[in-house]
Amino acid sequence: MMRKIFWFLMIVIVVALTVRDYTILMDAYGSGPPYYGRTTNMDKWTNPWPQLMVINVLGIAVLGFLAHRLQALTLHNRHKRR
C-alpha cells in the first residue's frame, strides 16, 4: 500500500512540475510571433528560467527523497520476508 502511495506522489510531482513549466514558458515566450500586445511591455519582461530552475531543483530533491524512501521500504519488506 505504501509503495503505491509513493509512486502516486512521484507521478503527481512530475506532472505538476511539467504543467507549471509549460504554462510559465508559454506565458513568457508565447506560441507565435510577438504581436502588439506582447511587445508593448517588453521593458517589464523577466527571464523565467531562474525561477523554473529553483522550483525544479526542489521538485527533483523531493522526488529523490521519495525514491529513497521507496527503496528503503522495499528492502525492509524483502528482509522481513526472509
C-alpha positions in Angstrom: 0.0 0.0 0.0 2.8 2.4 0.9 4.6 1.7 -2.4 1.5 2.8 -4.3 1.3 6.0 -2.4 5.0 6.8 -3.0 4.5 6.1 -6.8 1.4 8.2 -6.9 3.1 11.1 -5.2 6.1 10.9 -7.5 3.8 10.9 -10.6 1.8 13.8 -9.3 5.0 15.8 -8.6 6.4 15.2 -12.1 3.1 16.1 -13.8 2.7 19.2 -11.6 6.2 20.4 -12.5 5.7 19.7 -16.2 2.4 21.6 -16.3 3.9 24.5 -14.3 6.9 24.8 -16.6 4.8 24.6 -19.7 2.5 27.4 -18.6 5.3 29.7 -17.4 7.2 29.3 -20.6 4.2 29.7 -22.8 3.3 32.9 -20.9 6.9 34.2 -21.2 7.6 33.3 -24.8 4.1 32.8 -26.3 3.2 30.5 -29.1 3.7 32.8 -32.1 5.3 36.0 -33.3 5.3 38.9 -30.9 2.1 40.8 -31.7 1.3 44.2 -30.4 0.1 43.1 -27.0 3.3 41.2 -26.3 5.7 44.0 -27.4 4.2 46.9 -25.6 5.6 45.8 -22.2 8.9 44.3 -23.2 10.7 46.6 -20.7 8.9 44.7 -17.9 9.6 41.2 -19.2 11.7 39.0 -16.9 13.6 35.8 -17.7 11.6 32.8 -16.3 14.5 30.3 -16.3 15.9 31.2 -12.8 12.5 30.7 -11.2 11.9 27.5 -13.1 15.3 26.1 -12.1 14.8 26.7 -8.4 11.4 25.1 -8.4 12.6 22.1 -10.5 15.6 21.5 -8.3 13.4 21.4 -5.2 11.0 19.1 -7.0 13.8 16.8 -8.0 15.1 16.8 -4.4 11.6 15.7 -3.2 11.5 13.0 -5.9 14.9 11.8 -4.8 13.7 11.6 -1.2 10.6 9.7 -2.1 12.6 7.3 -4.3 15.0 6.7 -1.4 12.1 6.0 1.0 10.5 3.7 -1.6 13.8 1.8 -2.0 14.2 1.5 1.8 10.6 0.3 2.2 11.1 -2.3 -0.5 14.4 -3.5 1.0 12.8 -3.6 4.5 9.9 -5.7 3.2 12.3 -8.2 1.5 14.4 -8.6 4.6 11.3 -9.1 6.7 10.0 -11.9 4.5 13.2 -14.0 4.9 
